[in-house]
Amino acid sequence: MLLAVVMECLFSATFLQNICQLGVRPDAVFIAHPQSIPFEKTAPRINLIADGTRVDEYTHRLGLPLYRVYSWSAVPEQYLEQFDTIVVACFPRKLPAHRLKRRGIRAWNVHPSALPELRGPDPLFYTARGDAPAAVTIHEIDAQYDTGPLLNSVSVHTQGVCDEHGYIAAHAIHAAALYCQLVGQPAQPTPQPERIVSSWASYPNAADYTLSETWSMTRTLRFVALTNLRAHPYWVPTAHAWVHRIGESGEIQIPCADGVLYGTRWHNVSTAQV
């Protein structure tokens, strides 16, 4: 039996829909909950959105048991014992790896980067920024974040993707295909390469939105397009200004390695300074 462990986000919802469409249907779904609550099945939502971009709406439409989970200590042992496999896609807290291994439960994590590059909670921001190639890795879960033995990795084709919504969806679709392939043809896990320093994909702070004049215009525009859902302005060091709506017109010059772009000044005074 398969348990899917996710959070309420576009990546998780798209991944879940695609594995179901490919014939791998979980027997239950856990969604991360921000507060401590009893372990109990979630009641169906009354109003379902047609496109199913929420995990809870999609699972209820399919009739999948859905639970909201804050702490794994609240999940009864006898409940977990019925599963032989757990797949994780964006769950924000560590799973009890030793507890699962002791009971013979296979636990895999879906991570949107080419591990060991960009371990951490937000690799998609940094691949959108051009720091590393777009990819998805599936690995066994161990006691740390994103450090378990590798099962397989695949590059994500993002040609034609023009915004963050499409960028997230593309990664989730590739992840679902890779997961279903591994289910049909299990791979031998291999330890992650040893590295002196592994890049860490933390949630970005204000400084991470800095536009570098060493970037090409293409890289700058792509970074802005693939982070548009975040509604965060971008810092232009040469102008000492925050900008948005970046393109061929605007009041702020944005120097790039191969030309100049322009942006509209961001007037929100609450924005943190770089």
VENSULZI-V854324 format. One line per field, one symbol per residue. psi: psi as a letter, one per 40 degrees, with the letter a starting at -180 (. if undefined). A space follows every 10 residues. Layout:
psi: ???
This chain:
psi: ihhhhaigid dddddddddd deeghieihh hhheihiihi hhiiidhhhd efeidddddd defhhhihhd heeehidddd eeiehhhhgf heiiigdddd ddefhhhihh hgigiehfia efddddddee diihihihii haeihfeiii diiiihhehe heiddddddd dddddddddd ddddghihii iiihidhhih gihiaddeeh hheeiidddd dddddefdee fhihhhddef ihiaghbeii ehhghidfah iiihhhehee hii.
